[in-house]
Amino acid sequence: DCRFLFLLVFSTFLDYYTAEKYYLSALEIREKMPSKDQYKRMATLCYNLATTYRLRGNSEKAITYASQAQSYYQLNNSQDYVNFSICQSALGNALFQKDQHRESIKYFFNAIQFIQNSAQFAEIFLPTYFTNLGAVYLELNEPDTALLYLDQALQILLHSRDSSQIANTYQQIGVAHLQNRSDSALVYYNYSLNINRQ
């Protein structure tokens, strides 16, 4: 509906503080209209707040609202695996931002498990989730494990031909090889540069 599109535009093009105000106002109104058809809308608002807070660097509030979003999605539809996976990924991202890397791994794995229940969306979301896991393991200085997940992301991306994500994944693979002190790092950095120039 148009009101959600308007709010999304605020989040994208204006400052996050303005977006927060409108999201919170909309959520307050929706919470006073308790009916099953409101749960998905409240979930979306909570997810938008989680994203807004994470982008502002407030990981605690991002975690709170991502968890609340998942609760509302479950109340709306107990088999909404796509949105469950998105919420789990949001929780993983917020924990990663807080440098709670080991804890974030659990949520990225949860996101992967949920999205695998929805085959039509798996190819869309799995590359991001695998790349996120790769980034976590790079932060933990475990490049071999990072490469395992980055390679899984790359295999899906090469099939889908998403140039931007392919370039990002090649770059991450280069970082992993650099951590391993491997000459392969230059090869993957060059792949990334060549894709970005196309």
C-alpha positions in Angstrom: 0.0 0.0 0.0 1.1 3.6 -0.7 1.8 4.5 2.9 4.5 1.8 3.2 6.0 2.9 -0.1 6.1 6.5 1.3 7.8 5.3 4.5 10.3 3.3 2.5 11.2 6.4 0.5 11.9 8.2 3.7 14.2 5.5 4.9 16.1 5.5 1.6 16.3 9.1 0.6 15.9 11.2 3.8 17.6 11.0 7.1 17.1 7.9 9.3 15.8 10.1 12.2 12.9 11.3 10.1 12.2 7.7 9.0 12.2 6.5 12.6 9.6 9.0 13.7 7.2 7.9 11.0 7.8 4.2 11.4 7.2 4.5 15.2 4.0 6.5 14.6 2.7 4.0 12.2 3.6 1.1 14.5 1.8 2.8 17.4 -1.4 3.2 15.4 -1.2 -0.4 14.1 -0.7 -1.9 17.6 -4.0 -0.3 18.6 -5.8 -2.3 15.9 -5.1 -5.8 17.0 -6.2 -8.1 14.3 -4.5 -10.9 12.3 -4.3 -8.8 9.2 -2.3 -6.1 11.0 0.5 -8.5 12.1 2.3 -8.5 8.7 2.2 -4.8 8.5 3.5 -4.4 12.1 6.2 -7.0 11.2 7.2 -4.9 8.2 7.4 -1.7 10.3 9.5 -3.5 12.9 11.8 -4.8 10.3 12.1 -1.3 8.8 12.9 0.1 12.2 15.5 -2.6 12.7 17.2 -1.7 9.5 17.0 2.0 10.3 18.6 1.5 13.7 21.3 -0.7 12.3 22.2 1.9 9.7 22.4 4.5 12.4 24.7 2.2 14.4 22.2 1.4 17.2 22.6 -2.4 17.2 20.6 -2.9 20.4 17.5 -1.4 19.0 18.1 -3.2 15.7 18.1 -6.5 17.6 15.0 -5.6 19.5 13.0 -4.7 16.4 14.2 -7.5 14.3 13.1 -9.9 17.0 9.8 -8.2 17.2 9.4 -8.4 13.4 9.9 -12.1 13.5 7.3 -12.5 16.3 4.7 -10.6 14.3 5.5 -12.6 11.1 5.0 -15.8 13.1 1.7 -14.6 14.4 0.6 -13.7 10.8 1.8 -17.0 9.2 3.7 -19.7 11.1 5.2 -20.9 7.7 6.5 -17.5 6.4 10.0 -18.9 5.9 11.2 -16.1 3.7 10.5 -13.3 6.2 11.8 -15.5 9.1 15.0 -15.8 7.2 15.2 -12.1 6.5 14.7 -11.4 10.2 17.4 -13.9 11.2 19.8 -12.3 8.8 18.9 -8.9 10.3 19.7 -10.2 13.7 23.0 -11.6 12.4 23.9 -8.3 10.8 23.2 -6.4 14.0 25.3 -8.8 16.1 28.1 -8.6 13.5 28.0 -4.8 13.9 28.4 -5.2 17.6 31.5 -7.4 17.0 29.6 -10.4 18.4 30.9 -12.5 15.5 30.5 -16.0 16.9 26.9 -15.2 18.0 26.0 -13.8 14.5 27.0 -17.1 12.9 24.0 -18.8 14.5 21.6 -16.3 13.0 23.0 -16.5 9.5 22.7 -20.3 9.7 19.1 -20.0 10.9 18.5 -17.7 7.9 19.9 -20.3 5.5 17.8 -23.0 7.1 14.6 -21.0 6.8 15.2 -19.9 3.2 15.9 -23.5 2.1 12.2 -24.2 2.9 11.2 -21.8 0.1 13.0 -23.0 -3.0 11.8 -20.2 -5.3 13.5 -17.6 -3.1 16.6 -19.6 -2.1 18.6 -18.6 -5.1 17.9 -14.9 -4.4 18.9 -14.9 -0.7 21.4 -17.7 -0.2 24.3 -15.8 -1.9 23.9 -12.9 0.6 23.7 -15.3 3.5 26.7 -17.2 2.4 28.7 -14.0 1.8 27.7 -12.8 5.3 29.0 -16.0 6.8 32.2 -15.5 4.7 32.6 -12.0 6.1 32.1 -13.3 9.7 34.8 -15.9 9.3 37.2 -13.3 7.7 36.7 -11.2 10.9 37.5 -14.3 13.0 40.6 -14.8 10.9 39.4 -18.1 9.6 40.0 -17.7 5.9 39.6 -21.4 4.9 36.1 -21.5 6.4 35.3 -18.1 4.8 36.3 -19.5 1.4 34.0 -22.4 1.9 31.0 -20.1 2.2 32.2 -17.5 -0.3 32.6 -20.3 -2.9 29.0 -21.5 -2.3 27.8 -17.9 -2.8 29.9 -17.5 -6.0 28.5 -20.7 -7.5 24.9 -19.5 -7.1 25.8 -16.0 -8.3 27.6 -17.2 -11.5 24.3 -19.0 -12.4 22.2 -15.9 -11.7 24.7 -13.4 -13.3 24.4 -10.7 -10.6 27.5 -8.7 -11.5 27.5 -6.5 -8.5 27.3 -9.4 -6.0 29.8 -11.4 -8.1 32.3 -8.6 -7.9 31.7 -8.2 -4.1 32.2 -11.9 -3.6 35.3 -12.0 -5.7 36.7 -9.2 -3.6 35.9 -11.1 -0.4 37.6 -14.2 -1.8 40.6 -12.0 -2.5 40.6 -10.9 1.1 40.5 -14.6 2.3 43.4 -15.5 0.0 45.3 -12.5 1.3 44.7 -13.7 4.9 46.1 -17.1 3.8 49.1 -15.3 2.2 48.2 -16.8 -1.1 49.1 -15.4 -4.5 45.5 -16.1 -5.6 44.4 -12.9 -3.8 45.5 -10.8 -6.8 43.6 -13.0 -9.2 40.3 -12.5 -7.4 40.9 -8.8 -6.9 41.4 -8.5 -10.7 38.2 -10.5 -11.3 36.4 -8.0 -9.0 37.9 -5.0 -10.8 37.1 -6.3 -14.2 33.5 -6.9 -13.4 33.1 -3.4 -11.8 34.5 -1.9 -15.0 31.9 -3.6 -17.3 
